[in-house]
Amino acid sequence: MGPPVSRIPIPHTTHSLVVGDPNASAAQMGPLTRPDLRDALDRQVRRSVEAGAVLLAGGKAVEGPGNFYAPTVLGNMPPGMAAFDEETFGLSVSIWAGRTSARCRAVASA
């Protein structure tokens, strides 16, 4: 199997992203375009965690006005989980470590 997800740097850098008004110079990530897309992303994340994914960062709507969702990282995401199989419309990263490079290529190409 690949490296433990705790050794992959993505979750650690995700916490430092600035979520906010895209017109603000400090913002690095803006809102989703519609509330239904934010809610769909939240359902995908929750279903994946219920199926065994590990929530490494984010995973929730940002408090306040707008369709903001925290940058999200899910680990231990094999094919078959919602956030792996379905298109997500927010900043989310799914980490899956295959046993061989051939298996990783096959899954990535599916």
Secondary structure, DSSP 8 states (H G I E B T S, - for coil): ----GGG-SHHHHHTT--BS-TTSTT-SB---SSHHHHHHHHHHHHHHHHTT-EEEE--SB-SSSSS-B--EEEES--TTSHHHHS--SSSEEE----SSHHHHHHHHH-
